[in-house]
Amino acid sequence: MPVAETFTFEDSTGLRLGDIAEIDTLVTVVDGSRFLSELDSIQTLQDRDWQADPEDQRTISHLLCDQVEFANVIIMNKCDQINSDEKNQVKRLIQQMNPTAHLIESVYSDVPLDRVLGTGLFSMSDAEKHDGWLKEARVGEHTPETLEYGISSFSYRARKPFWPHKLNLVLEDMLNQAPPFDTSIVLRSKGIIWLASFTGIQGEFSLAGNHFNLVPGNPWWAEIDKEHWPEGLEDAIAPLWSEPHGDRQQEIVIIGQKLDRDAVTKALDACLLTEEEMDMGEEAWNHMSVDAGDPFYEDWYNAIDSAVGAGSDVDHGHSHDHHHH
């Protein structure tokens, strides 16, 4: 995605790269023989001296997933170094991560040029709408069945917030493959999360291999006065809207191997507030989250304060009178 974004940046004269050149196709080459092991890697880009800058804290697995999910064409190379079952398992996983990309098998990256040049597959307007393949979660474009080699996916949704401390334990269980994730192995997950401790802000969630991120994102539309909404948004967001909490909800796409949807759903449901807790209101949720030991509190608070200091409209979406533990 950063490659595509550079075509929209203006220089000091107001000229953009997109004014004199265009992107035809975004191609990603993956090492088929190492794809699964790299996805499971805990190494960071800095460990391999691949970082974009000194502040780049991304992991190898997250970079790999981002490149696969945004590509128009994916070349799965070194297919001669894996057997048929291994090759098909990698193919199924890539197809789940990016069902619209053209997937090409290769040896020594030997592919016909017309498969990667002059395809016209890239669309800047589509790229600008890209939000971490939440296409499946938001629109429900297809419901994948369990595929051969056990690779499948589903979208988890709920209309209640998560208790942060309970969610953190479940996410740690995912990474450590503790029950039920010893038999339902989550390889990749991404989505939007509603935390009880920060009710005004979406949580942007991403899990790849042995690492997950949960960081503050944009305000929920329910936090923004409708007079400031873009034209047409009210109709577009209507299917997602539910009073009294508006568009607040959990939307998480989960890709894994031998997924037991009921077991994974049950584990996540156990992190949600009960009906009785929902009736207590947001002020009580804030206090209870901190008292229970919110593992995300400090990082979120600091990130939101930095955004506010930089002139963002982001608000914390929680009370400021509780104490730390």
Phi, psi and chi 1 to 4 in degrees:
 res  aa     phi    psi   chi1   chi2   chi3   chi4
   1 MET       -  -40.6 -167.6 -176.1  -53.1      -
   2 PRO   -57.5  -33.7  -27.0   36.5      -      -
   3 VAL   -60.7  -47.1  172.5      -      -      -
   4 ALA   -65.2  -37.2      -      -      -      -
   5 GLU   -65.1  -30.7  -71.2  172.3  -15.0      -
   6 THR   -63.1  -22.8   59.9      -      -      -
   7 PHE   -73.8  -10.6  -81.9   66.6      -      -
   8 THR  -103.0   -8.0   67.6      -      -      -
   9 PHE   -78.7  138.6  -60.9  155.7      -      -
  10 GLU   -96.7  141.9  -67.7 -174.8   -4.9      -
  11 ASP   -88.1 -171.1   63.4   14.2      -      -
  12 SER   -64.7  -18.4   57.9      -      -      -
  13 THR   -96.2   -0.3   66.6      -      -      -
  14 GLY    87.7    6.2      -      -      -      -
  15 LEU   -88.2  138.8 -175.5   66.5      -      -
  16 ARG  -112.0  149.3  -62.1  178.4  -51.9  147.5
  17 LEU   -57.6  -34.8 -178.1   57.0      -      -
  18 GLY   -65.7  -14.1      -      -      -      -
  19 ASP   -77.6  -22.6  -65.6  -30.2      -      -
  20 ILE  -119.6   -8.9   57.7  175.4      -      -
  21 ALA  -148.0  163.1      -      -      -      -
  22 GLU  -136.9  153.6   65.3  178.7   27.4      -
  23 ILE   -88.3  126.2  -58.7  175.7      -      -
  24 ASP   -92.8  -46.3  175.4   75.2      -      -
  25 THR  -151.0  135.6  -45.3      -      -      -
  26 LEU   -97.5  114.5  -75.7  179.6      -      -
  27 VAL  -111.1  131.9 -178.5      -      -      -
  28 THR  -117.6  132.2  -71.6      -      -      -
  29 VAL  -106.6  125.7 -179.4      -      -      -
  30 VAL  -117.4  148.2  -60.1      -      -      -
  31 ASP   -84.1  102.5 -177.2  -19.5      -      -
  32 GLY   -59.4  -30.1      -      -      -      -
  33 SER   -76.2  -17.7   67.4      -      -      -
  34 ARG  -122.1    3.7  -62.6  178.5   57.9 -171.8
  35 PHE   -57.4  -49.3 -174.5   80.9      -      -
  36 LEU   -67.8  -39.1  -65.4  177.5      -      -
  37 SER   -70.4  -35.6   61.7      -      -      -
  38 GLU   -69.0  -35.9  -66.9  -75.1   45.0      -
  39 LEU   -63.4  -28.2 -172.8   63.5      -      -
  40 ASP   -93.2    2.8 -154.2   36.2      -      -
  41 SER   -73.6  144.2  173.0      -      -      -
  42 ILE  -102.6    2.5   61.2  173.4      -      -
  43 GLN   -69.2  148.0  -76.8 -168.7  -51.4      -
  44 THR   -96.5  166.8   66.4      -      -      -
  45 LEU   -61.5  -33.0  -61.1 -173.9      -      -
  46 GLN   -66.6  -30.7  -67.3 -170.9    3.2      -
  47 ASP   -60.2  -29.8  -69.4  -26.2      -      -
  48 ARG  -108.2    8.3  -60.2 -170.9 -173.6 -179.2
  49 ASP    60.7   39.6 -159.6   25.8      -      -
  50 TRP  -107.0    1.4  -68.7   -3.0      -      -
  51 GLN   -64.0  147.8   67.1  -87.5   19.7      -
  52 ALA   -73.5  -31.9      -      -      -      -
  53 ASP  -159.5  171.4   56.6   60.5      -      -
  54 PRO   -60.1  -21.3  -24.9   35.2      -      -
  55 GLU   -90.6   -2.6  -57.1  -59.5  -41.5      -
  56 ASP   -73.2  109.0 -168.1  -13.1      -      -
  57 GLN  -105.4   12.6  -60.7  -64.8  -38.8      -
  58 ARG   -65.6  154.5  -70.3  175.4  -63.3  168.8
  59 THR   -96.5  163.6   62.6      -      -      -
  60 ILE   -58.2  -43.1  -61.4  -63.9      -      -
  61 SER   -64.9  -39.2   56.1      -      -      -
  62 HIS   -68.3  -40.2  -85.5   96.8      -      -
  63 LEU   -62.8  -43.8  176.3   62.6      -      -
  64 LEU   -59.2  -46.5  177.0   61.2      -      -
  65 CYS   -64.9  -43.1  -71.3      -      -      -
  66 ASP   -59.9  -41.6  -73.3  -17.2      -      -
  67 GLN   -68.5  -40.1  -69.2 -179.7  -20.5      -
  68 VAL   -67.3  -42.8  166.8      -      -      -
  69 GLU   -70.5  -23.4  -71.3  158.9    7.5      -
  70 PHE  -100.9   -6.3 -160.0   64.9      -      -
  71 ALA   -75.8  151.1      -      -      -      -
  72 ASN   -88.3  -35.9  -54.8  124.9      -      -
  73 VAL  -130.4  132.1  175.0      -      -      -
  74 ILE  -119.7  119.9  -59.3  168.2      -      -
  75 ILE   -97.8  116.6  -61.5  173.6      -      -
  76 MET   -94.1  101.1 -167.8  172.7   85.1      -
  77 ASN   -92.7  169.6 -165.1   38.9      -      -
  78 LYS    61.2   35.7  -62.9 -172.2  179.7 -179.9
  79 CYS   -67.5  -15.7  -74.1      -      -      -
  80 ASP   -76.8  -11.0   57.6  -35.8      -      -
  81 GLN   -99.3    5.0  -62.3 -176.3   19.6      -
  82 ILE  -132.8  152.8   48.9  178.3      -      -
  83 ASN   -80.3  176.1   62.6   38.8      -      -
  84 SER   -60.9  -43.3  178.1      -      -      -
  85 ASP   -65.2  -43.0  -77.9  -11.4      -      -
  86 GLU   -64.2  -42.0  -68.5  170.5  -28.9      -
  87 LYS   -62.2  -44.2 -179.5  173.6   68.3  176.2
  88 ASN   -69.3  -32.8  -76.4  -46.2      -      -
  89 GLN   -65.0  -44.0 -176.3  178.2    0.0      -
  90 VAL   -63.4  -43.2  172.9      -      -      -
  91 LYS   -59.0  -45.8  -76.3  175.9   59.7  178.4
  92 ARG   -62.6  -39.6  -63.7  -62.0 -175.2  -89.9
  93 LEU   -67.4  -44.4  179.8   53.8      -      -
  94 ILE   -62.2  -40.5  -69.6  174.0      -      -
  95 GLN   -66.5  -30.9  -72.2  166.4  -17.2      -
  96 GLN   -71.8  -38.2  -73.2  -76.4   -9.1      -
  97 MET   -71.1  -34.6  -66.1  170.0   68.4      -
  98 ASN  -145.6   83.6 -172.1  -18.6      -      -
  99 PRO   -69.6  -14.3   22.9  -32.3      -      -
 100 THR   -96.6  -11.8   62.7      -      -      -
 101 ALA   -74.4  151.3      -      -      -      -
 102 HIS   -82.6  120.9  -65.9 -162.1      -      -
 103 LEU  -104.0  124.0  179.2   58.5      -      -
 104 ILE  -121.6  128.0  -54.6  170.9      -      -
 105 GLU   -85.3  143.2  -60.3  175.3   26.1      -
 106 SER  -150.6  162.8   72.4      -      -      -
 107 VAL  -127.7  129.1  176.0      -      -      -
 108 TYR    56.6   30.1  -65.1  112.1      -      -
 109 SER    53.8   31.1  -65.0      -      -      -
 110 ASP   -85.3  101.6 -176.9   12.3      -      -
 111 VAL  -133.7  150.9  -60.3      -      -      -
 112 PRO   -61.8  135.1  -21.9   33.0      -      -
 113 LEU   -61.1  -31.5  -71.5 -179.7      -      -
 114 ASP   -72.7   -5.1   60.8    2.1      -      -
 115 ARG   -86.2  -17.2  -60.4  -69.4  -59.1  -83.5
 116 VAL  -125.3  -12.3  -65.3      -      -      -
 117 LEU  -121.2  139.0  -64.2  176.3      -      -
 118 GLY    68.3   25.4      -      -      -      -
 119 THR   -83.1  -27.8   69.2      -      -      -
 120 GLY    67.9   19.9      -      -      -      -
 121 LEU   -76.3  -26.5  -69.0  171.5      -      -
 122 PHE   -77.9  137.5  179.3   79.7      -      -
 123 SER  -130.7  117.3  164.6      -      -      -
 124 MET   -63.3  -37.6 -175.4   61.8   77.0      -
 125 SER   -64.3  -38.5   61.2      -      -      -
 126 ASP   -68.5  -39.2  -71.8  -16.0      -      -
 127 ALA   -62.7  -38.2      -      -      -      -
 128 GLU   -68.4  -19.7  -70.5  170.8  -12.8      -
 129 LYS   -90.8   -7.5  -61.1  172.6 -174.3  174.2
 130 HIS   -63.3  124.6  179.9   78.7      -      -
 131 ASP  -135.2   55.8   60.8   -4.9      -      -
 132 GLY    71.1   44.5      -      -      -      -
 133 TRP    40.3   42.8   50.7 -110.6      -      -
 134 LEU   -79.5    6.3  -82.8 -179.3      -      -
 135 LYS   -49.5  -46.6  167.8  172.1   61.1  177.7
 136 GLU   -68.0  -40.4 -179.9  179.7  -22.4      -
 137 ALA   -69.8  -43.2      -      -      -      -
 138 ARG   -80.4  -40.1  -71.3 -130.8  172.8 -127.5
 139 VAL  -102.7  -26.1 -176.5      -      -      -
 140 GLY    66.3   47.9      -      -      -      -
 141 GLU   -67.3  -29.5  -68.9 -171.8  -11.1      -
 142 HIS  -155.7  154.8   74.9  119.5      -      -
 143 THR  -114.0   96.8  -56.5      -      -      -
 144 PRO   -66.0  137.3   24.2  -32.5      -      -
 145 GLU   -85.9  163.2  -60.9  175.4    2.2      -
 146 THR   -63.1  124.8  -60.2      -      -      -
 147 LEU   -96.1  167.5  -60.0  175.7      -      -
 148 GLU   -55.7  149.0 -168.7  178.0    1.6      -
 149 TYR    71.3    9.3  -55.6  100.4      -      -
 150 GLY    75.5    9.1      -      -      -      -
 151 ILE   -86.3  122.5  -56.1  -64.6      -      -
 152 SER  -148.8  174.2   63.3      -      -      -
 153 SER  -148.1  159.5   68.0      -      -      -
 154 PHE  -156.0  164.9   74.8   93.7      -      -
 155 SER  -108.7  124.5  -62.1      -      -      -
 156 TYR   -93.6  132.2  173.2   86.1      -      -
 157 ARG  -135.3  146.0  -62.1 -178.6  179.8   87.4
 158 ALA  -156.5  155.8      -      -      -      -
 159 ARG  -110.1   24.3  -71.3  -74.9 -174.6  174.2
 160 LYS  -129.5  154.7  -62.3  176.2 -179.5  177.6
 161 PRO   -77.4  160.0   24.7  -30.3      -      -
 162 PHE   -90.2  143.1  -75.2  133.8      -      -
 163 TRP   -72.5  124.1  -73.2  119.4      -      -
 164 PRO   -57.6  -43.9  -24.5   34.1      -      -
 165 HIS   -66.9  -34.7   64.8  -70.2      -      -
 166 LYS   -72.0  -40.9  -68.4 -175.7  177.8 -178.9
 167 LEU   -62.3  -42.7  176.6   63.8      -      -
 168 ASN   -58.7  -41.0 -173.9   63.0      -      -
 169 LEU   -63.8  -41.0  -68.9  175.3      -      -
 170 VAL   -67.3  -40.1  168.6      -      -      -
 171 LEU   -65.9  -37.0  -63.9 -179.9      -      -
 172 GLU   -64.9  -38.1  -68.0  -70.8  -12.5      -
 173 ASP   -63.5  -38.0  -75.9  -13.4      -      -
 174 MET   -58.3  -48.2  -79.0 -171.2 -172.1      -
 175 LEU   -65.7  -39.5  -62.8 -174.8      -      -
 176 ASN   -88.5    0.2  -63.0  -37.5      -      -
 177 GLN    53.6   44.4  -64.6 -175.6    5.3      -
 178 ALA   -85.7  155.4      -      -      -      -
 179 PRO   -52.1  138.3  -26.0   35.0      -      -
 180 PRO   -87.8   10.4   36.0  -37.5      -      -
 181 PHE   -87.8    6.7  -55.0  104.7      -      -
 182 ASP   -76.8  -28.6   53.5  -21.1      -      -
 183 THR  -108.8  -23.9   53.3      -      -      -
 184 SER  -107.1   90.2  -70.0      -      -      -
 185 ILE   -87.5  115.3  -59.6  172.0      -      -
 186 VAL   -86.8  118.8  176.8      -      -      -
 187 LEU   -95.5  -33.1  -59.5  171.9      -      -
 188 ARG  -154.5  139.0  177.8   63.6  165.7  145.0
 189 SER  -152.4  147.7 -176.1      -      -      -
 190 LYS  -160.0  147.9 -158.6  166.3 -173.7  178.8
 191 GLY   169.5 -166.2      -      -      -      -
 192 ILE  -112.6  132.3  -60.3  -62.5      -      -
 193 ILE  -124.3  142.6  -79.2  178.1      -      -
 194 TRP  -109.6  111.8  175.6   17.6      -      -
 195 LEU   -96.7  142.1  -71.7 -179.2      -      -
 196 ALA   -67.1  -22.3      -      -      -      -
 197 SER   -86.8  -20.3   50.2      -      -      -
 198 PHE  -135.2   79.0  -71.0   84.3      -      -
 199 THR   -77.8  -12.9   56.5      -      -      -
 200 GLY   -91.7   -9.2      -      -      -      -
 201 ILE  -123.9  136.4  -57.3  -67.0      -      -
 202 GLN   -70.6  142.8  -60.8  176.7   10.5      -
 203 GLY   -97.2  128.2      -      -      -      -
 204 GLU   -95.1  114.7  -63.8 -179.3   -5.9      -
 205 PHE  -110.6  137.7  168.8   66.2      -      -
 206 SER  -148.5  129.2  176.1      -      -      -
 207 LEU  -128.8  130.1  179.6  150.7      -      -
 208 ALA  -143.5  123.1      -      -      -      -
 209 GLY    60.3 -119.0      -      -      -      -
 210 ASN  -105.0   27.4  -74.8  -46.4      -      -
 211 HIS  -147.4  142.7 -175.7   77.7      -      -
 212 PHE  -134.5  153.2   76.2   81.1      -      -
 213 ASN  -124.0  140.0  -74.1  -37.0      -      -
 214 LEU  -138.9  103.2  178.4   54.1      -      -
 215 VAL  -124.7  156.5  -62.9      -      -      -
 216 PRO   -68.4  137.9   22.0  -30.7      -      -
 217 GLY  -114.9 -135.2      -      -      -      -
 218 ASN   -81.8  160.4  -65.0  -39.7      -      -
 219 PRO   -64.5  150.5  -17.6   30.2      -      -
 220 TRP   -64.5  148.5  -63.4  102.5      -      -
 221 TRP   -61.4  -27.1  -74.9  112.2      -      -
 222 ALA   -63.9  -19.0      -      -      -      -
 223 GLU   -84.9  -11.7  -73.4  -72.4  -54.3      -
 224 ILE  -109.2  130.9  -59.6  172.8      -      -
 225 ASP   -56.8  133.8 -166.0  -59.6      -      -
 226 LYS   -59.9  -22.7  -72.5 -172.4  177.6 -178.9
 227 GLU   -68.2  -14.8   68.4 -179.5   33.9      -
 228 HIS  -101.8    2.8  -61.4  -58.5      -      -
 229 TRP   -73.5  146.6  -75.4   15.0      -      -
 230 PRO   -62.8  153.2  -19.3   31.0      -      -
 231 GLU   -61.7  134.1 -175.8  177.0   -7.6      -
 232 GLY    87.5   -8.5      -      -      -      -
 233 LEU   -66.2  -39.3  175.7   65.0      -      -
 234 GLU   -58.6  -41.9 -172.7  165.9    4.5      -
 235 ASP   -69.8  -40.9  -70.5  -22.3      -      -
 236 ALA   -65.9  -33.5      -      -      -      -
 237 ILE   -92.7   -5.9 -153.4  173.2      -      -
 238 ALA   -52.7  -42.4      -      -      -      -
 239 PRO   -64.4  -20.0  -22.1   34.1      -      -
 240 LEU   -94.9   -6.7  -53.8  175.4      -      -
 241 TRP   -89.9  135.8 -160.2  -93.8      -      -
 242 SER  -150.8  117.7  177.5      -      -      -
 243 GLU   -71.3  149.3  -65.9  -66.3  -10.7      -
 244 PRO   -92.9    6.5   35.2  -36.6      -      -
 245 HIS  -105.9    6.8  -59.4  -66.9      -      -
 246 GLY    64.3 -125.6      -      -      -      -
 247 ASP   -93.3    5.6   58.3  -35.6      -      -
 248 ARG   -66.3  130.4  -64.7  179.6 -179.9   89.5
 249 GLN  -174.4  172.3   59.2 -164.2  -70.9      -
 250 GLN  -100.5  130.5  -42.7  -67.3   -5.1      -
 251 GLU  -139.8  103.4  -65.1 -179.3  -50.4      -
 252 ILE  -131.6  123.3  -52.6  170.1      -      -
 253 VAL   -89.9  131.0  176.3      -      -      -
 254 ILE  -123.3  124.0  -62.3  169.7      -      -
 255 ILE  -116.4  132.8  -61.3  175.4      -      -
 256 GLY  -163.5 -172.0      -      -      -      -
 257 GLN  -115.6  128.4 -169.7  169.2   26.6      -
 258 LYS    56.6   42.9  -59.9  178.6 -178.9  177.3
 259 LEU   -66.9  128.8  -73.1  178.9      -      -
 260 ASP   -97.6   98.5 -178.3  -23.8      -      -
 261 ARG   -57.0  -41.9  178.0  170.5 -179.2  164.7
 262 ASP   -63.9  -41.4  -69.7  -19.2      -      -
 263 ALA   -68.3  -42.6      -      -      -      -
 264 VAL   -65.8  -43.1  174.4      -      -      -
 265 THR   -61.7  -42.6  -62.4      -      -      -
 266 LYS   -61.3  -40.7 -177.8  178.0  179.6 -179.7
 267 ALA   -64.3  -41.2      -      -      -      -
 268 LEU   -73.5  -38.7  -70.6  170.4      -      -
 269 ASP   -58.9  -32.4  -78.2  -10.6      -      -
 270 ALA   -67.3  -13.3      -      -      -      -
 271 CYS   -89.9  -11.1  -56.7      -      -      -
 272 LEU   -78.2  155.5  -61.1  171.1      -      -
 273 LEU   -66.3  148.3  -84.9   65.8      -      -
 274 THR   -78.6  170.1   64.6      -      -      -
 275 GLU   -60.7  -40.0  -68.9  -66.6  -17.1      -
 276 GLU   -63.4  -41.7 -178.5  179.9   -2.5      -
 277 GLU   -68.1  -34.9  -69.6  166.1  -21.0      -
 278 MET   -59.5  -37.6  -71.3  -67.1  -67.3      -
 279 ASP   -70.7  -15.3  -68.7  -21.6      -      -
 280 MET   -72.5  -25.1  -66.4  178.9 -179.7      -
 281 GLY    92.3  164.3      -      -      -      -
 282 GLU   -63.8  -36.5  -64.5 -179.1    7.4      -
 283 GLU   -60.5  -43.9 -173.5   77.0   14.8      -
 284 ALA   -66.6  -38.7      -      -      -      -
 285 TRP   -59.0  -42.1  -54.9  -14.3      -      -
 286 ASN   -57.6  -51.0  -61.1  155.7      -      -
 287 HIS   -63.4  -45.3  -72.6  -78.3      -      -
 288 MET   -65.3  -36.0  -67.1  168.2   70.5      -
 289 SER   -63.4  -46.1  -66.5      -      -      -
 290 VAL   -68.0  -41.9  174.2      -      -      -
 291 ASP   -62.1  -31.9  -71.3  -16.7      -      -
 292 ALA   -80.8  -11.6      -      -      -      -
 293 GLY    92.9   74.2      -      -      -      -
 294 ASP   -73.0  110.6 -178.8   -8.7      -      -
 295 PRO   -72.5  -13.3   27.6  -34.4      -      -
 296 PHE   -99.4   -8.2  -51.8  112.3      -      -
 297 TYR   -55.9  -54.6  175.9   83.9      -      -
 298 GLU   -62.6  -47.1 -174.9  173.5   -6.1      -
 299 ASP   -63.6  -41.8  -72.5  -17.2      -      -
 300 TRP   -66.6  -46.0  -86.8   52.6      -      -
 301 TYR   -59.3  -44.8 -168.1   93.0      -      -
 302 ASN   -66.8  -40.4  -69.0  -22.9      -      -
 303 ALA   -65.3  -41.5      -      -      -      -
 304 ILE   -70.2  -40.0  -65.3  169.9      -      -
 305 ASP   -60.5  -39.7  -96.4    4.9      -      -
 306 SER   -64.7  -40.1  -63.8      -      -      -
 307 ALA   -65.8  -40.9      -      -      -      -
 308 VAL   -65.1  -40.6  171.7      -      -      -
 309 GLY   -64.7  -26.8      -      -      -      -
 310 ALA   -87.0    2.0      -      -      -      -
 311 GLY   100.3    9.1      -      -      -      -
 312 SER   -73.8  157.3  169.5      -      -      -
 313 ASP   -86.3    2.7  -66.6  -28.8      -      -
 314 VAL   -63.1  135.4  172.8      -      -      -
 315 ASP  -115.4  156.1 -173.2   17.8      -      -
 316 HIS   -64.9  -33.4  -67.2   76.9      -      -
 317 GLY    71.3   24.4      -      -      -      -
 318 HIS  -153.1  168.7   69.5 -179.8      -      -
 319 SER   -76.3  159.3   74.9      -      -      -
 320 HIS  -110.9    7.3  -68.2 -112.6      -      -
 321 ASP  -101.9    7.1   60.9   -8.1      -      -
 322 HIS   -84.6  170.8   48.1   55.6      -      -
 323 HIS  -113.0  162.7   52.4  -78.5      -      -
 324 HIS   -89.1  153.5  -64.7  -92.4      -      -
 325 HIS  -124.7      -  -73.2  -95.5      -      -
